[in-house]
């Protein structure tokens, strides 16, 4: 399936947001996620189904200041 990940086209096999994050190596990372502009809480990622063309944002928190 083709999605847009952080503004770039990306081919993925997973059907859920959780599965795609694992596929892309984010399973251990503490990140915030959004699909098509809507925030997706960690507890809802497994049940959040992705469709071809969905826009997914994965954002890692920054430290410092």
PQR file with spaces between the fields and no chain letter, atoms N, CA, C, O and H, PARSE charges and radii, in Angstrom:
ATOM       1  N    UNK     1       0.857   -1.160    0.000 -0.4000 1.5000
ATOM       2  CA   UNK     1       0.000    0.000    0.000 -0.0000 2.0000
ATOM       3  C    UNK     1       0.904    1.225    0.000  0.5500 1.7000
ATOM       4  O    UNK     1       1.968    1.220    0.619 -0.5500 1.4000
ATOM       5  N    UNK     2       0.485    2.251   -0.682 -0.4000 1.5000
ATOM       6  CA   UNK     2       1.235    3.503   -0.767 -0.0000 2.0000
ATOM       7  C    UNK     2       0.622    4.526    0.202  0.5500 1.7000
ATOM       8  O    UNK     2      -0.564    4.844    0.115 -0.5500 1.4000
ATOM       9  H    UNK     2      -0.379    2.255   -1.185  0.4000 1.0000
ATOM      10  N    UNK     3       1.450    5.034    1.124 -0.4000 1.5000
ATOM      11  CA   UNK     3       1.026    6.109    2.016 -0.0000 2.0000
ATOM      12  C    UNK     3       2.004    7.269    1.846  0.5500 1.7000
ATOM      13  O    UNK     3       3.011    7.148    1.148 -0.5500 1.4000
ATOM      14  H    UNK     3       2.413    4.776    1.194  0.4000 1.0000
ATOM      15  N    UNK     4       1.700    8.379    2.484 -0.4000 1.5000
ATOM      16  CA   UNK     4       2.619    9.508    2.521 -0.0000 2.0000
ATOM      17  C    UNK     4       3.084    9.614    3.965  0.5500 1.7000
ATOM      18  O    UNK     4       2.291    9.923    4.854 -0.5500 1.4000
ATOM      19  H    UNK     4       0.882    8.477    3.051  0.4000 1.0000
ATOM      20  N    UNK     5       4.360    9.358    4.199 -0.4000 1.5000
ATOM      21  CA   UNK     5       4.932    9.360    5.540 -0.0000 2.0000
ATOM      22  C    UNK     5       5.806   10.597    5.699  0.5500 1.7000
ATOM      23  O    UNK     5       6.817   10.755    5.014 -0.5500 1.4000
ATOM      24  H    UNK     5       5.003    9.106    3.476  0.4000 1.0000
ATOM      25  N    UNK     6       5.399   11.468    6.611 -0.4000 1.5000
ATOM      26  CA   UNK     6       6.138   12.706    6.862 -0.0000 2.0000
ATOM      27  C    UNK     6       6.429   13.461    5.559  0.5500 1.7000
ATOM      28  O    UNK     6       7.522   13.990    5.356 -0.5500 1.4000
ATOM      29  H    UNK     6       4.578   11.340    7.167  0.4000 1.0000
ATOM      30  N    UNK     7       5.423   13.493    4.690 -0.4000 1.5000
ATOM      31  CA   UNK     7       5.522   14.256    3.457 -0.0000 2.0000
ATOM      32  C    UNK     7       6.168   13.545    2.287  0.5500 1.7000
ATOM      33  O    UNK     7       6.320   14.137    1.219 -0.5500 1.4000
ATOM      34  H    UNK     7       4.535   13.064    4.855  0.4000 1.0000
ATOM      35  N    UNK     8       6.558   12.268    2.465 -0.4000 1.5000
ATOM      36  CA   UNK     8       7.217   11.531    1.389 -0.0000 2.0000
ATOM      37  C    UNK     8       6.473   10.232    1.089  0.5500 1.7000
ATOM      38  O    UNK     8       6.005    9.563    2.010 -0.5500 1.4000
ATOM      39  H    UNK     8       6.434   11.787    3.333  0.4000 1.0000
ATOM      40  N    UNK     9       6.360    9.870   -0.180 -0.4000 1.5000
ATOM      41  CA   UNK     9       5.711    8.606   -0.525 -0.0000 2.0000
ATOM      42  C    UNK     9       6.450    7.432    0.104  0.5500 1.7000
ATOM      43  O    UNK     9       7.679    7.420    0.173 -0.5500 1.4000
ATOM      44  H    UNK     9       6.741   10.413   -0.929  0.4000 1.0000
ATOM      45  N    UNK    10       5.682    6.444    0.563 -0.4000 1.5000
ATOM      46  CA   UNK    10       6.273    5.293    1.237 -0.0000 2.0000
ATOM      47  C    UNK    10       5.396    4.067    0.972  0.5500 1.7000
ATOM      48  O    UNK    10       4.179    4.110    1.152 -0.5500 1.4000
ATOM      49  H    UNK    10       4.684    6.454    0.507  0.4000 1.0000
ATOM      50  N    UNK    11       6.027    2.984    0.547 -0.4000 1.5000
ATOM      51  CA   UNK    11       5.320    1.725    0.308 -0.0000 2.0000
ATOM      52  C    UNK    11       5.401    0.886    1.580  0.5500 1.7000
ATOM      53  O    UNK    11       6.495    0.638    2.087 -0.5500 1.4000
ATOM      54  H    UNK    11       7.016    2.949    0.402  0.4000 1.0000
ATOM      55  N    UNK    12       4.254    0.446    2.103 -0.4000 1.5000
ATOM      56  CA   UNK    12       4.207   -0.355    3.332 -0.0000 2.0000
ATOM      57  C    UNK    12       3.299   -1.559    3.132  0.5500 1.7000
ATOM      58  O    UNK    12       2.418   -1.560    2.271 -0.5500 1.4000
ATOM      59  H    UNK    12       3.365    0.647    1.692  0.4000 1.0000
ATOM      60  N    UNK    13       3.535   -2.589    3.953 -0.4000 1.5000
ATOM      61  CA   UNK    13       2.714   -3.798    3.880 -0.0000 2.0000
ATOM      62  C    UNK    13       1.642   -3.821    4.958  0.5500 1.7000
ATOM      63  O    UNK    13       0.593   -4.438    4.776 -0.5500 1.4000
ATOM      64  H    UNK    13       4.251   -2.588    4.652  0.4000 1.0000
ATOM      65  N    UNK    14       1.896   -3.146    6.093 -0.4000 1.5000
ATOM      66  CA   UNK    14       0.973   -3.172    7.219 -0.0000 2.0000
ATOM      67  C    UNK    14      -0.354   -2.520    6.913  0.5500 1.7000
ATOM      68  O    UNK    14      -0.443   -1.612    6.087 -0.5500 1.4000
ATOM      69  H    UNK    14       2.749   -2.644    6.241  0.4000 1.0000
ATOM      70  N    UNK    15      -1.399   -3.002    7.597 -0.4000 1.5000
ATOM      71  CA   UNK    15      -2.741   -2.444    7.399 -0.0000 2.0000
ATOM      72  C    UNK    15      -3.147   -1.520    8.536  0.5500 1.7000
ATOM      73  O    UNK    15      -4.051   -0.700    8.379 -0.5500 1.4000
ATOM      74  H    UNK    15      -1.327   -3.740    8.268  0.4000 1.0000
ATOM      75  N    UNK    16      -2.476   -1.649    9.694 -0.4000 1.5000
ATOM      76  CA   UNK    16      -2.803   -0.789   10.838 -0.0000 2.0000
ATOM      77  C    UNK    16      -1.647    0.178   11.084  0.5500 1.7000
ATOM      78  O    UNK    16      -0.519   -0.070   10.658 -0.5500 1.4000
ATOM      79  H    UNK    16      -1.742   -2.315    9.822  0.4000 1.0000
ATOM      80  N    UNK    17      -1.933    1.262   11.762 -0.4000 1.5000
ATOM      81  CA   UNK    17      -0.888    2.228   12.091 -0.0000 2.0000
ATOM      82  C    UNK    17       0.184    1.569   12.937  0.5500 1.7000
ATOM      83  O    UNK    17       1.374    1.795   12.714 -0.5500 1.4000
ATOM      84  H    UNK    17      -2.850    1.463   12.108  0.4000 1.0000
ATOM      85  N    UNK    18      -0.216    0.765   13.894 -0.4000 1.5000
ATOM      86  CA   UNK    18       0.722    0.052   14.755 -0.0000 2.0000
ATOM      87  C    UNK    18       1.633   -0.862   13.930  0.5500 1.7000
ATOM      88  O    UNK    18       2.844   -0.891   14.145 -0.5500 1.4000
ATOM      89  H    UNK    18      -1.182    0.582   14.074  0.4000 1.0000
ATOM      90  N    UNK    19       1.059   -1.593   13.005 -0.4000 1.5000
ATOM      91  CA   UNK    19       1.828   -2.487   12.149 -0.0000 2.0000
ATOM      92  C    UNK    19       2.819   -1.744   11.271  0.5500 1.7000
ATOM      93  O    UNK    19       3.946   -2.199   11.076 -0.5500 1.4000
ATOM      94  H    UNK    19       0.074   -1.569   12.831  0.4000 1.0000
ATOM      95  N    UNK    20       2.403   -0.608   10.745 -0.4000 1.5000
ATOM      96  CA   UNK    20       3.291    0.193    9.901 -0.0000 2.0000
ATOM      97  C    UNK    20       4.432    0.769   10.729  0.5500 1.7000
ATOM      98  O    UNK    20       5.572    0.795   10.266 -0.5500 1.4000
ATOM      99  H    UNK    20       1.488   -0.239   10.903  0.4000 1.0000
ATOM     100  N    UNK    21       4.151    1.230   11.938 -0.4000 1.5000
ATOM     101  CA   UNK    21       5.216    1.755   12.796 -0.0000 2.0000
ATOM     102  C    UNK    21       6.245    0.672   13.101  0.5500 1.7000
ATOM     103  O    UNK    21       7.447    0.938   13.104 -0.5500 1.4000
ATOM     104  H    UNK    21       3.225    1.209   12.314  0.4000 1.0000
ATOM     105  N    UNK    22       5.777   -0.546   13.356 -0.4000 1.5000
ATOM     106  CA   UNK    22       6.696   -1.657   13.612 -0.0000 2.0000
ATOM     107  C    UNK    22       7.508   -1.972   12.355  0.5500 1.7000
ATOM     108  O    UNK    22       8.720   -2.174   12.422 -0.5500 1.4000
ATOM     109  H    UNK    22       4.801   -0.762   13.353  0.4000 1.0000
ATOM     110  N    UNK    23       6.836   -2.011   11.231 -0.4000 1.5000
ATOM     111  CA   UNK    23       7.499   -2.289    9.955 -0.0000 2.0000
ATOM     112  C    UNK    23       8.611   -1.281    9.658  0.5500 1.7000
ATOM     113  O    UNK    23       9.645   -1.641    9.095 -0.5500 1.4000
ATOM     114  H    UNK    23       5.851   -1.847   11.177  0.4000 1.0000
ATOM     115  N    UNK    24       8.397   -0.026   10.035 -0.4000 1.5000
ATOM     116  CA   UNK    24       9.355    1.042    9.745 -0.0000 2.0000
ATOM     117  C    UNK    24      10.385    1.252   10.854  0.5500 1.7000
ATOM     118  O    UNK    24      11.218    2.153   10.761 -0.5500 1.4000
ATOM     119  H    UNK    24       7.558    0.267   10.492  0.4000 1.0000
ATOM     120  N    UNK    25      10.335    0.422   11.907 -0.4000 1.5000
ATOM     121  CA   UNK    25      11.351    0.493   12.954 -0.0000 2.0000
ATOM     122  C    UNK    25      11.058    1.463   14.086  0.5500 1.7000
ATOM     123  O    UNK    25      11.968    1.829   14.829 -0.5500 1.4000
ATOM     124  H    UNK    25       9.658   -0.311   11.982  0.4000 1.0000
ATOM     125  N    UNK    26       9.808    1.888   14.234 -0.4000 1.5000
ATOM     126  CA   UNK    26       9.432    2.830   15.294 -0.0000 2.0000
ATOM     127  C    UNK    26       8.856    2.151   16.533  0.5500 1.7000
ATOM     128  O    UNK    26       8.426    2.847   17.452 -0.5500 1.4000
ATOM     129  H    UNK    26       9.068    1.591   13.630  0.4000 1.0000
ATOM     130  N    UNK    27       8.830    0.809   16.595 -0.4000 1.5000
ATOM     131  CA   UNK    27       8.138    0.119   17.685 -0.0000 2.0000
ATOM     132  C    UNK    27       8.676    0.466   19.064  0.5500 1.7000
ATOM     133  O    UNK    27       7.902    0.464   20.021 -0.5500 1.4000
ATOM     134  H    UNK    27       9.179    0.243   15.848  0.4000 1.0000
ATOM     135  N    UNK    28       9.951    0.760   19.212 -0.4000 1.5000
ATOM     136  CA   UNK    28      10.536    1.080   20.520 -0.0000 2.0000
ATOM     137  C    UNK    28      10.584    2.586   20.783  0.5500 1.7000
ATOM     138  O    UNK    28      10.803    3.006   21.919 -0.5500 1.4000
ATOM     139  H    UNK    28      10.579    0.761   18.434  0.4000 1.0000
ATOM     140  N    UNK    29      10.386    3.382   19.771 -0.4000 1.5000
ATOM     141  CA   UNK    29      10.517    4.831   19.896 -0.0000 2.0000
ATOM     142  C    UNK    29       9.275    5.462   20.524  0.5500 1.7000
ATOM     143  O    UNK    29       8.152    5.005   20.309 -0.5500 1.4000
ATOM     144  H    UNK    29      10.208    3.041   18.848  0.4000 1.0000
ATOM     145  N    UNK    30       9.496    6.506   21.292 -0.4000 1.5000
ATOM     146  CA   UNK    30       8.387    7.294   21.834 -0.0000 2.0000
ATOM     147  C    UNK    30       8.095    8.395   20.833  0.5500 1.7000
ATOM     148  O    UNK    30       8.857    9.352   20.695 -0.5500 1.4000
ATOM     149  H    UNK    30      10.408    6.877   21.467  0.4000 1.0000
ATOM     150  N    UNK    31       6.979    8.241   20.139 -0.4000 1.5000
ATOM     151  CA   UNK    31       6.624    9.174   19.078 -0.0000 2.0000
ATOM     152  C    UNK    31       5.154    9.560   19.191  0.5500 1.7000
ATOM     153  O    UNK    31       4.350    8.853   19.798 -0.5500 1.4000
ATOM     154  H    UNK    31       6.360    7.463   20.251  0.4000 1.0000
ATOM     155  N    UNK    32       4.832   10.686   18.599 -0.4000 1.5000
ATOM     156  CA   UNK    32       3.437   11.102   18.430 -0.0000 2.0000
ATOM     157  C    UNK    32       3.058   10.774   16.990  0.5500 1.7000
ATOM     158  O    UNK    32       3.891   10.850   16.087 -0.5500 1.4000
ATOM     159  H    UNK    32       5.485   11.260   18.106  0.4000 1.0000
ATOM     160  N    UNK    33       1.800   10.411   16.783 -0.4000 1.5000
ATOM     161  CA   UNK    33       1.366   10.028   15.442 -0.0000 2.0000
ATOM     162  C    UNK    33       0.074   10.750   15.057  0.5500 1.7000
ATOM     163  O    UNK    33      -0.756   11.093   15.898 -0.5500 1.4000
ATOM     164  H    UNK    33       1.123   10.350   17.516  0.4000 1.0000
ATOM     165  N    UNK    34      -0.052   10.960   13.757 -0.4000 1.5000
ATOM     166  CA   UNK    34      -1.274   11.546   13.204 -0.0000 2.0000
ATOM     167  C    UNK    34      -1.547   10.876   11.861  0.5500 1.7000
ATOM     168  O    UNK    34      -0.623   10.517   11.132 -0.5500 1.4000
ATOM     169  H    UNK    34       0.623   10.681   13.074  0.4000 1.0000
ATOM     170  N    UNK    35      -2.824   10.715   11.551 -0.4000 1.5000
ATOM     171  CA   UNK    35      -3.243   10.179   10.257 -0.0000 2.0000
ATOM     172  C    UNK    35      -4.210   11.182    9.652  0.5500 1.7000
ATOM     173  O    UNK    35      -5.227   11.527   10.254 -0.5500 1.4000
ATOM     174  H    UNK    35      -3.574   11.007   12.144  0.4000 1.0000
ATOM     175  N    UNK    36      -3.881   11.640    8.463 -0.4000 1.5000
ATOM     176  CA   UNK    36      -4.704   12.618    7.745 -0.0000 2.0000
ATOM     177  C    UNK    36      -5.015   13.840    8.618  0.5500 1.7000
ATOM     178  O    UNK    36      -6.124   14.375    8.587 -0.5500 1.4000
ATOM     179  H    UNK    36      -3.055   11.360    7.975  0.4000 1.0000
ATOM     180  N    UNK    37      -4.022   14.268    9.393 -0.4000 1.5000
ATOM     181  CA   UNK    37      -4.151   15.481   10.195 -0.0000 2.0000
ATOM     182  C    UNK    37      -4.762   15.287   11.563  0.5500 1.7000
ATOM     183  O    UNK    37      -4.832   16.245   12.333 -0.5500 1.4000
ATOM     184  H    UNK    37      -3.121   13.834    9.418  0.4000 1.0000
ATOM     185  N    UNK    38      -5.208   14.092   11.899 -0.4000 1.5000
ATOM     186  CA   UNK    38      -5.823   13.829   13.204 -0.0000 2.0000
ATOM     187  C    UNK    38      -4.895   13.042   14.110  0.5500 1.7000
ATOM     188  O    UNK    38      -4.379   11.998   13.713 -0.5500 1.4000
ATOM     189  H    UNK    38      -5.152   13.314   11.274  0.4000 1.0000
ATOM     190  N    UNK    39      -4.677   13.534   15.328 -0.4000 1.5000
ATOM     191  CA   UNK    39      -3.816   12.863   16.303 -0.0000 2.0000
ATOM     192  C    UNK    39      -4.349   11.462   16.595  0.5500 1.7000
ATOM     193  O    UNK    39      -5.557   11.267   16.730 -0.5500 1.4000
ATOM     194  H    UNK    39      -5.096   14.382   15.651  0.4000 1.0000
ATOM     195  N    UNK    40      -3.439   10.486   16.690 -0.4000 1.5000
ATOM     196  CA   UNK    40      -3.807    9.110   17.047 -0.0000 2.0000
ATOM     197  C    UNK    40      -3.031    8.728   18.301  0.5500 1.7000
ATOM     198  O    UNK    40      -1.805    8.623   18.266 -0.5500 1.4000
ATOM     199  H    UNK    40      -2.458   10.645   16.580  0.4000 1.0000
ATOM     200  N    UNK    41      -3.735    8.522   19.398 -0.4000 1.5000
ATOM     201  CA   UNK    41      -3.105    8.137   20.664 -0.0000 2.0000
ATOM     202  C    UNK    41      -2.490    6.745   20.548  0.5500 1.7000
ATOM     203  O    UNK    41      -2.946    5.918   19.759 -0.5500 1.4000
ATOM     204  H    UNK    41      -4.731    8.608   19.426  0.4000 1.0000
ATOM     205  N    UNK    42      -1.455    6.499   21.338 -0.4000 1.5000
ATOM     206  CA   UNK    42      -0.743    5.218   21.320 -0.0000 2.0000
ATOM     207  C    UNK    42      -1.717    4.040   21.459  0.5500 1.7000
ATOM     208  O    UNK    42      -1.581    3.047   20.744 -0.5500 1.4000
ATOM     209  H    UNK    42      -1.084    7.172   21.979  0.4000 1.0000
ATOM     210  N    UNK    43      -2.672    4.134   22.348 -0.4000 1.5000
ATOM     211  CA   UNK    43      -3.614    3.052   22.595 -0.0000 2.0000
ATOM     212  C    UNK    43      -4.570    2.771   21.445  0.5500 1.7000
ATOM     213  O    UNK    43      -5.229    1.731   21.431 -0.5500 1.4000
ATOM     214  H    UNK    43      -2.782    4.941   22.929  0.4000 1.0000
ATOM     215  N    UNK    44      -4.654    3.681   20.484 -0.4000 1.5000
ATOM     216  CA   UNK    44      -5.567    3.500   19.348 -0.0000 2.0000
ATOM     217  C    UNK    44      -4.859    3.100   18.061  0.5500 1.7000
ATOM     218  O    UNK    44      -5.508    2.896   17.035 -0.5500 1.4000
ATOM     219  H    UNK    44      -4.118    4.525   20.496  0.4000 1.0000
ATOM     220  N    UNK    45      -3.548    2.988   18.106 -0.4000 1.5000
ATOM     221  CA   UNK    45      -2.785    2.709   16.882 -0.0000 2.0000
ATOM     222  C    UNK    45      -3.087    1.337   16.294  0.5500 1.7000
ATOM     223  O    UNK    45      -3.152    1.200   15.073 -0.5500 1.4000
ATOM     224  H    UNK    45      -3.022    3.153   18.940  0.4000 1.0000
ATOM     225  N    UNK    46      -3.274    0.321   17.129 -0.4000 1.5000
ATOM     226  CA   UNK    46      -3.531   -1.031   16.626 -0.0000 2.0000
ATOM     227  C    UNK    46      -4.869   -1.115   15.889  0.5500 1.7000
ATOM     228  O    UNK    46      -5.007   -1.893   14.945 -0.5500 1.4000
ATOM     229  H    UNK    46      -3.221    0.433   18.122  0.4000 1.0000
ATOM     230  N    UNK    47      -5.839   -0.331   16.307 -0.4000 1.5000
ATOM     231  CA   UNK    47      -7.152   -0.380   15.657 -0.0000 2.0000
ATOM     232  C    UNK    47      -7.329    0.689   14.577  0.5500 1.7000
ATOM     233  O    UNK    47      -8.384    0.761   13.947 -0.5500 1.4000
ATOM     234  H    UNK    47      -5.727    0.301   17.074  0.4000 1.0000
ATOM     235  N    UNK    48      -6.310    1.516   14.359 -0.4000 1.5000
ATOM     236  CA   UNK    48      -6.370    2.543   13.318 -0.0000 2.0000
ATOM     237  C    UNK    48      -5.917    1.931   12.003  0.5500 1.7000
ATOM     238  O    UNK    48      -4.729    1.680   11.800 -0.5500 1.4000
ATOM     239  H    UNK    48      -5.453    1.458   14.871  0.4000 1.0000
ATOM     240  N    UNK    49      -6.872    1.693   11.112 -0.4000 1.5000
ATOM     241  CA   UNK    49      -6.600    1.084    9.814 -0.0000 2.0000
ATOM     242  C    UNK    49      -6.178    2.166    8.828  0.5500 1.7000
ATOM     243  O    UNK    49      -6.746    3.258    8.795 -0.5500 1.4000
ATOM     244  H    UNK    49      -7.837    1.897   11.277  0.4000 1.0000
ATOM     245  N    UNK    50      -5.171    1.840    8.029 -0.4000 1.5000
ATOM     246  CA   UNK    50      -4.686    2.761    7.010 -0.0000 2.0000
ATOM     247  C    UNK    50      -5.212    2.345    5.652  0.5500 1.7000
ATOM     248  O    UNK    50      -5.477    1.171    5.396 -0.5500 1.4000
ATOM     249  H    UNK    50      -4.710    0.953    8.056  0.4000 1.0000
ATOM     250  N    UNK    51      -5.358    3.343    4.785 -0.4000 1.5000
ATOM     251  CA   UNK    51      -5.813    3.105    3.417 -0.0000 2.0000
ATOM     252  C    UNK    51      -4.791    3.701    2.460  0.5500 1.7000
ATOM     253  O    UNK    51      -4.026    4.597    2.817 -0.5500 1.4000
ATOM     254  H    UNK    51      -5.142    4.297    4.994  0.4000 1.0000
ATOM     255  N    UNK    52      -4.795    3.194    1.266 -0.4000 1.5000
ATOM     256  CA   UNK    52      -3.908    3.706    0.234 -0.0000 2.0000
ATOM     257  C    UNK    52      -4.068    5.228    0.132  0.5500 1.7000
ATOM     258  O    UNK    52      -5.184    5.734    0.021 -0.5500 1.4000
ATOM     259  H    UNK    52      -5.416    2.466    0.976  0.4000 1.0000
ATOM     260  N    UNK    53      -2.946    5.950    0.171 -0.4000 1.5000
ATOM     261  CA   UNK    53      -2.966    7.405    0.043 -0.0000 2.0000
ATOM     262  C    UNK    53      -3.055    8.165    1.352  0.5500 1.7000
ATOM     263  O    UNK    53      -2.955    9.392    1.348 -0.5500 1.4000
ATOM     264  H    UNK    53      -2.039    5.538    0.261  0.4000 1.0000
ATOM     265  N    UNK    54      -3.240    7.474    2.480 -0.4000 1.5000
ATOM     266  CA   UNK    54      -3.310    8.167    3.773 -0.0000 2.0000
ATOM     267  C    UNK    54      -2.010    8.916    4.052  0.5500 1.7000
ATOM     268  O    UNK    54      -0.925    8.480    3.667 -0.5500 1.4000
ATOM     269  H    UNK    54      -3.321    6.477    2.483  0.4000 1.0000
ATOM     270  N    UNK    55      -2.149   10.055    4.733 -0.4000 1.5000
ATOM     271  CA   UNK    55      -0.997   10.855    5.144 -0.0000 2.0000
ATOM     272  C    UNK    55      -0.725   10.556    6.620  0.5500 1.7000
ATOM     273  O    UNK    55      -1.570   10.797    7.482 -0.5500 1.4000
ATOM     274  H    UNK    55      -3.030   10.409    5.046  0.4000 1.0000
ATOM     275  N    UNK    56       0.465   10.028    6.892 -0.4000 1.5000
ATOM     276  CA   UNK    56       0.858    9.645    8.245 -0.0000 2.0000
ATOM     277  C    UNK    56       2.024   10.528    8.682  0.5500 1.7000
ATOM     278  O    UNK    56       3.007   10.684    7.958 -0.5500 1.4000
ATOM     279  H    UNK    56       1.151    9.833    6.191  0.4000 1.0000
ATOM     280  N    UNK    57       1.900   11.096    9.865 -0.4000 1.5000
ATOM     281  CA   UNK    57       2.984   11.885   10.447 -0.0000 2.0000
ATOM     282  C    UNK    57       3.478   11.163   11.692  0.5500 1.7000
ATOM     283  O    UNK    57       2.683   10.751   12.537 -0.5500 1.4000
ATOM     284  H    UNK    57       1.101   10.969   10.454  0.4000 1.0000
ATOM     285  N    UNK    58       4.792   11.012   11.802 -0.4000 1.5000
ATOM     286  CA   UNK    58       5.434   10.414   12.963 -0.0000 2.0000
ATOM     287  C    UNK    58       6.417   11.457   13.488  0.5500 1.7000
ATOM     288  O    UNK    58       7.355   11.846   12.793 -0.5500 1.4000
ATOM     289  H    UNK    58       5.438   11.347   11.117  0.4000 1.0000
ATOM     290  N    UNK    59       6.191   11.904   14.724 -0.4000 1.5000
ATOM     291  CA   UNK    59       6.974   13.006   15.277 -0.0000 2.0000
ATOM     292  C    UNK    59       7.617   12.570   16.581  0.5500 1.7000
ATOM     293  O    UNK    59       6.937   12.132   17.509 -0.5500 1.4000
ATOM     294  H    UNK    59       5.429   11.588   15.289  0.4000 1.0000
ATOM     295  N    UNK    60       8.933   12.696   16.640 -0.4000 1.5000
ATOM     296  CA   UNK    60       9.678   12.374   17.863 -0.0000 2.0000
ATOM     297  C    UNK    60       9.835   13.656   18.679  0.5500 1.7000
ATOM     298  O    UNK    60      10.149   14.708   18.122 -0.5500 1.4000
ATOM     299  H    UNK    60       9.486   13.052   15.886  0.4000 1.0000
ATOM     300  N    UNK    61       9.619   13.575   19.998 -0.4000 1.5000
ATOM     301  CA   UNK    61       9.785   14.774   20.828 -0.0000 2.0000
ATOM     302  C    UNK    61      11.249   15.205   20.855  0.5500 1.7000
ATOM     303  O    UNK    61      12.161   14.381   20.791 -0.5500 1.4000
ATOM     304  H    UNK    61       9.364   12.721   20.450  0.4000 1.0000
ATOM     305  N    UNK    62      11.446   16.505   20.951 -0.4000 1.5000
ATOM     306  CA   UNK    62      12.796   17.062   21.033 -0.0000 2.0000
ATOM     307  C    UNK    62      13.086   17.460   22.473  0.5500 1.7000
ATOM     308  O    UNK    62      12.200   17.920   23.193 -0.5500 1.4000
ATOM     309  H    UNK    62      10.705   17.174   21.003  0.4000 1.0000
ATOM     310  N    UNK    63      14.316   17.280   22.876 -0.4000 1.5000
ATOM     311  CA   UNK    63      14.726   17.671   24.216 -0.0000 2.0000
ATOM     312  C    UNK    63      15.651   18.880   24.130  0.5500 1.7000
ATOM     313  O    UNK    63      16.244   19.169   23.090 -0.5500 1.4000
ATOM     314  H    UNK    63      15.036   16.907   22.291  0.4000 1.0000
ATOM     315  N    UNK    64      15.748   19.556   25.234 -0.4000 1.5000
ATOM     316  CA   UNK    64      16.625   20.728   25.278 -0.0000 2.0000
ATOM     317  C    UNK    64      15.826   21.999   25.236  0.5500 1.7000
ATOM     318  O    UNK    64      14.600   21.988   25.347 -0.5500 1.4000
ATOM     319  H    UNK    64      15.267   19.321   26.079  0.4000 1.0000
ATOM     320  N    UNK    65      16.511   23.063   25.078 -0.4000 1.5000
ATOM     321  CA   UNK    65      15.755   24.310   25.017 -0.0000 2.0000
ATOM     322  C    UNK    65      16.609   25.432   25.134  0.5500 1.7000
ATOM     323  O    UNK    65      16.141   26.570   25.102 -0.5500 1.4000
ATOM     324  H    UNK    65      17.507   23.072   24.988  0.4000 1.0000
